[in-house]
Amino acid sequence: MGLFNRMKEPVFLKESSDAEVQLEKLKALEPLLNAEGQNIIKQDIKCLEYGIAGEKNIKFELKNSHMPMYILHDIYLKDGDLSAQIDYLVFTKKICFVIECKNLYGDIEINSTGDFVRTIEFGGRKRKEGIYSPITQNQRHLELMKKIRTDNKNNILMKYMAGRYFEDFNKSVVVLANPRTVLNAKYAKKEVKEKVIRADQLVKYIKKMYENSKVAANSEDRMLDWAQSYLDLHKDIENHYIGKYEQYKINIITSQKSDEEVPTPVSERSTITAGKVTVEETDIFKELKAYRLHKSREEKIKPYFIYNNNQLKNLILKMPRNKEELQKVAGFGEVKANKYGDDILKIIDKY
């Protein structure tokens, strides 16, 4: 542990996000849905992308904090019927900060009763709407953490001590990650106001809370053990979110399908031809398919995360010649076009 005894910078014990995996799966599923389903999934994709962007803003602030702390990103805890998906757990020697990230658009007001009211402008008119309190949401996360901690203690005294002092060692904070969001909390109660900050205030907030804390500081070894104990409790989220789109799927047949591919809709199977040859028999199809398999093995992901068979056929139909044209092909956004575009375009240019 000599390295950690000289720890001066933050360390991510878990930096990946299940949301990014979910996003790729939704993008791969989109071409397999009917028009109604695609409209729904496009909105879900947009919300996911917005949330991921907000979490990246917080990640940037934490990485540049120059503080000795351990960070867990996107932790999912489950205990019986209770569950909590926590955006960030930040462990210092004194306090664990439980961070709920909100990448909200519009102006946010917190009134005297603790209600969150958002004002958004649409079509030249301003509209107010209430939103679910992220403070309440995060408090439920802390309650589950507290329950797990107390349940794991072996005797009544230890359970009592874990519950009695839990709030001293664990602090809730809601971080507004959108730099354009205007926060008005002048009428909010002090205990509410102190729990909502902007992303650019996060590091200052952590330092202030740490300095004002009266609890004794742990060693770096104990700090690591504390963070690791929650990482050990993390569970992978089951893919129930995919089920909501089943009713919108185009009818599919399952013949001639390998376990590395997504099924092709009836409406599109073998309808693209080159002379008397099906598209699957063309050299360009085979080369693009081989490239997909090579990259998937290199990145240790499913081939259809890169592009599925329908997207592959659309590539051949549209034959894009640059990244701008590539992004107009269904399933190829800016990120995917930048990541794989040069290789794909090089293959297409040969035909």
matplotlib code that plots the C-alpha trace (Angstrom):
import matplotlib.pyplot as plt

x = [0.0, 3.0, 1.6, -1.7, 0.1, 1.5, -1.9, -2.5, -4.9, -8.4, -8.6, -11.6, -12.2, -15.2, -15.2, -17.5, -21.2, -24.0, -25.8, -23.3, -23.8, -27.6, -27.3, -25.4, -28.1, -30.9, -29.1, -28.7, -32.4, -33.7, -33.7, -35.6, -38.7, -41.6, -42.2, -44.0, -41.3, -38.6, -40.2, -40.3, -36.7, -35.3, -36.6, -35.2, -31.8, -31.8, -32.5, -29.7, -27.3, -28.2, -27.7, -24.4, -23.2, -24.1, -22.2, -19.1, -19.2, -19.0, -16.3, -14.2, -14.6, -13.6, -10.7, -9.3, -9.9, -6.3, -7.7, -6.9, -10.2, -11.7, -14.6, -17.2, -19.3, -22.7, -23.2, -26.3, -27.3, -30.0, -31.4, -34.5, -37.2, -35.2, -32.7, -30.7, -28.8, -26.2, -24.5, -21.3, -19.9, -16.9, -14.9, -12.6, -10.9, -13.8, -17.0, -18.6, -20.4, -23.5, -23.9, -27.1, -26.4, -29.1, -28.4, -31.5, -32.4, -34.4, -34.2, -34.7, -36.3, -36.5, -39.3, -39.8, -41.5, -38.6, -40.5, -38.5, -40.1, -38.6, -39.2, -38.7, -39.3, -41.1, -42.3, -41.6, -43.6, -42.4, -44.0, -43.5, -43.7, -42.9, -40.3, -39.6, -37.2, -33.7, -33.1, -35.8, -34.5, -31.0, -32.2, -33.7, -30.3, -28.8, -31.6, -30.8, -27.0, -27.8, -30.0, -27.3, -24.7, -26.7, -27.9, -24.3, -23.3, -23.1, -24.5, -27.1, -24.6, -22.7, -26.0, -27.0, -23.7, -23.8, -27.2, -26.7, -23.6, -24.4, -25.3, -22.0, -20.0, -22.4, -23.6, -26.1, -25.5, -27.4, -25.2, -26.7, -24.5, -25.8, -23.7, -26.7, -29.1, -30.0, -30.6, -32.8, -32.8, -33.1, -36.4, -35.3, -34.6, -30.9, -30.8, -32.2, -30.2, -26.9, -27.7, -28.0, -25.0, -23.7, -21.0, -18.4, -18.9, -18.5, -14.8, -15.1, -18.1, -16.3, -13.3, -15.5, -17.5, -14.4, -12.7, -15.8, -16.4, -15.6, -15.2, -11.7, -9.9, -9.4, -6.1, -5.7, -6.0, -9.3, -10.5, -9.8, -11.5, -14.6, -14.9, -14.1, -16.9, -19.5, -17.9, -18.2, -22.0, -22.5, -24.6, -25.0, -28.4, -30.6, -31.8, -35.4, -35.5, -35.3, -38.7, -40.7, -39.9, -41.0, -44.4, -42.9, -40.5, -41.0, -41.9, -38.7, -37.8, -34.9, -33.5, -29.8, -28.9, -25.6, -25.4, -23.3, -26.0, -29.2, -32.2, -33.2, -36.8, -39.0, -39.6, -35.8, -34.4, -32.7, -34.6, -31.4, -29.8, -26.9, -28.0, -29.1, -27.0, -28.4, -26.7, -25.3, -23.3, -21.6, -18.0, -18.7, -21.2, -18.7, -15.9, -18.0, -19.2, -15.6, -14.5, -17.4, -16.4, -12.7, -13.5, -16.0, -13.4, -10.9, -13.2, -14.8, -18.3, -21.1, -20.8, -24.2, -23.1, -21.0, -23.7, -26.4, -27.3, -29.9, -27.5, -24.9, -27.4, -28.3, -24.6, -24.5, -27.7, -26.5, -22.8, -21.7, -18.5, -17.7, -18.6, -21.3, -23.1, -22.3, -24.2, -27.3, -27.4, -29.7, -27.7, -24.6, -24.4, -21.5, -19.7, -19.9, -19.0, -15.9, -14.9, -15.4, -16.0, -12.5, -12.3, -15.9, -15.4, -12.1, -13.9, -16.8, -14.4, -13.1, -16.5]
y = [0.0, 2.3, 3.9, 4.9, 6.2, 8.9, 9.5, 13.0, 12.6, 11.1, 7.4, 5.9, 2.4, 2.2, 4.7, 3.0, 3.5, 1.0, 3.8, 3.8, 0.1, 0.7, 3.5, 1.2, -1.5, 1.0, 2.3, -1.2, -2.0, 1.1, -0.1, -3.2, -1.2, 0.1, 3.9, 4.3, 2.3, 4.4, 7.6, 6.3, 4.9, 8.1, 10.1, 7.5, 7.7, 11.5, 11.4, 8.8, 10.9, 14.0, 12.1, 10.7, 14.2, 15.5, 12.7, 13.4, 17.1, 15.8, 13.3, 16.2, 18.2, 15.2, 14.2, 17.7, 18.1, 17.1, 15.5, 12.1, 10.3, 7.2, 7.4, 4.9, 5.9, 4.4, 2.0, -0.2, -1.5, -4.0, -5.4, -7.4, -5.4, -2.2, -0.8, 2.3, 3.5, 6.0, 8.3, 8.8, 7.7, 9.9, 8.6, 11.0, 10.1, 11.5, 11.6, 9.6, 12.0, 10.5, 12.5, 12.7, 14.2, 16.2, 17.6, 19.7, 22.2, 25.4, 27.5, 25.7, 27.2, 25.6, 27.2, 27.5, 24.1, 22.4, 21.9, 22.0, 24.1, 24.2, 27.1, 26.3, 28.5, 26.9, 28.7, 32.1, 31.3, 30.4, 27.4, 26.3, 22.7, 20.8, 18.0, 15.2, 16.3, 15.0, 15.5, 13.0, 10.7, 10.8, 10.5, 7.1, 6.1, 6.9, 5.1, 1.9, 2.3, 2.8, -0.3, -2.4, -1.2, -1.8, -5.2, -6.3, -5.7, -8.7, -7.5, -5.0, -2.5, -2.4, -2.1, 0.8, 2.6, 2.2, 3.7, 6.4, 7.9, 7.1, 10.7, 12.0, 9.9, 10.1, 13.3, 13.8, 16.3, 17.1, 18.5, 20.4, 19.5, 21.7, 24.9, 26.8, 26.0, 28.9, 27.9, 30.1, 28.8, 32.1, 31.0, 27.5, 26.3, 26.2, 22.4, 22.1, 24.9, 23.3, 20.0, 21.5, 22.9, 23.5, 21.2, 24.0, 24.3, 20.6, 20.5, 23.6, 22.0, 18.7, 20.6, 22.8, 19.9, 17.9, 20.7, 21.4, 17.8, 16.9, 13.2, 11.6, 11.1, 7.5, 6.2, 5.8, 2.0, 2.4, 4.9, 2.3, -0.5, 1.7, 2.4, -1.3, -2.5, -0.6, -1.7, -5.3, -4.7, -3.3, -5.5, -5.4, -4.2, -6.7, -5.6, -5.1, -1.8, -3.6, -5.3, -2.1, -2.2, -5.8, -4.7, -2.4, -4.9, -5.8, -9.4, -11.5, -14.9, -16.8, -18.9, -18.7, -16.6, -16.9, -16.2, -13.1, -11.4, -9.6, -11.1, -9.4, -8.1, -10.0, -6.8, -6.4, -10.0, -10.7, -7.9, -6.0, -7.7, -7.0, -8.5, -12.0, -12.2, -11.4, -8.7, -11.2, -12.8, -9.6, -8.9, -5.6, -7.2, -9.9, -7.4, -5.1, -8.1, -9.4, -5.9, -5.8, -9.2, -8.2, -4.9, -6.6, -9.2, -6.5, -4.4, -7.5, -6.5, -8.1, -7.4, -5.8, -3.1, -1.8, -2.2, -4.9, -6.6, -4.0, -1.1, -3.0, -3.3, 0.4, 1.1, -0.7, 0.9, 4.4, 3.9, 7.0, 8.7, 10.8, 11.0, 13.5, 11.1, 8.2, 9.9, 10.0, 6.2, 4.8, 3.8, 5.8, 8.9, 11.2, 9.1, 5.9, 7.7, 9.1, 5.8, 3.5, 5.9, 5.9, 2.1, 1.8, 4.5, 2.9, -0.4, 1.3, 3.3, 0.1, -0.7]
z = [0.0, -0.3, -3.4, -1.7, 1.4, -0.9, -2.6, -3.7, -6.6, -7.0, -8.0, -9.9, -8.7, -11.1, -14.0, -16.5, -16.7, -17.4, -19.1, -21.9, -22.5, -22.4, -24.9, -27.4, -27.0, -27.7, -30.8, -32.1, -31.4, -33.0, -36.7, -35.7, -34.5, -36.4, -36.8, -33.5, -31.6, -33.2, -32.1, -28.5, -28.5, -30.0, -27.0, -24.6, -26.4, -26.2, -22.5, -21.9, -23.9, -21.9, -18.6, -19.7, -20.8, -17.3, -15.5, -17.7, -16.5, -12.9, -13.8, -15.2, -12.0, -9.8, -11.9, -11.7, -7.9, -7.0, -3.8, -2.3, -2.7, -4.2, -6.6, -7.7, -10.8, -11.5, -8.6, -8.4, -4.9, -4.2, -1.0, -1.2, -3.1, -2.5, -5.0, -5.7, -8.8, -7.5, -9.9, -7.8, -4.5, -3.5, -0.5, 1.4, 4.7, 6.6, 4.5, 1.7, -0.7, -2.3, -5.5, -7.6, -11.0, -12.8, -16.2, -16.3, -18.9, -18.0, -14.8, -11.5, -8.4, -5.0, -3.0, 0.8, 1.1, -0.8, -4.1, -7.3, -10.0, -13.5, -16.0, -19.6, -22.7, -25.6, -28.7, -27.1, -24.0, -20.6, -18.8, -15.2, -14.1, -10.9, -11.0, -8.6, -5.9, -6.5, -2.8, -1.9, -4.6, -3.1, 0.4, -0.5, -1.8, 1.6, 3.5, 1.5, 2.2, 5.9, 5.9, 4.2, 6.6, 9.8, 8.6, 8.0, 11.7, 13.9, 17.2, 18.5, 19.7, 16.4, 14.5, 16.8, 16.3, 12.5, 12.4, 14.9, 13.2, 9.6, 8.7, 10.1, 7.6, 4.6, 3.0, 0.2, -2.6, -5.8, -8.5, -11.4, -14.3, -17.0, -17.0, -18.5, -15.7, -13.5, -9.9, -7.7, -4.1, -2.1, -0.5, 0.2, 3.7, 4.7, 5.0, 1.5, -0.1, 1.2, -0.7, -4.2, -6.0, -9.5, -11.0, -10.9, -7.2, -6.4, -5.5, -3.3, -1.6, -0.9, 0.6, 2.8, 4.1, 4.8, 6.7, 8.8, 9.7, 13.3, 12.7, 12.8, 9.5, 8.4, 7.0, 3.3, 3.8, 5.6, 3.0, 0.3, 2.3, 2.7, -1.0, -1.9, 0.4, -1.8, -5.0, -3.8, -3.3, -6.8, -9.1, -12.8, -13.9, -15.6, -19.1, -18.2, -20.1, -23.4, -22.8, -23.2, -27.0, -27.7, -28.9, -31.5, -33.1, -36.7, -37.3, -37.7, -38.9, -37.3, -40.1, -41.0, -38.0, -36.2, -32.5, -33.3, -35.3, -34.7, -36.6, -39.8, -40.3, -42.8, -44.7, -45.4, -45.5, -48.8, -50.6, -51.6, -54.6, -56.9, -60.2, -59.3, -56.3, -52.8, -50.9, -48.4, -51.2, -52.4, -51.6, -50.0, -47.6, -46.7, -46.1, -44.0, -42.0, -41.5, -40.3, -37.8, -36.4, -36.1, -34.3, -32.0, -30.9, -30.5, -28.3, -26.6, -27.5, -29.6, -33.3, -33.6, -31.1, -34.0, -36.6, -37.1, -40.4, -41.3, -40.8, -42.8, -45.7, -45.4, -45.8, -49.1, -50.3, -49.6, -50.1, -48.1, -49.3, -46.2, -42.5, -43.1, -45.4, -43.1, -40.2, -42.4, -42.4, -39.6, -36.6, -37.3, -35.0, -34.6, -32.0, -34.1, -37.3, -35.7, -34.2, -37.1, -40.1, -41.6, -41.7, -43.1, -45.8, -46.8, -47.5, -49.3, -51.5, -53.0, -54.6]

ax = plt.figure().add_subplot(projection="3d")
ax.plot(x, y, z, "-o")
ax.set_aspect("equal")
plt.show()
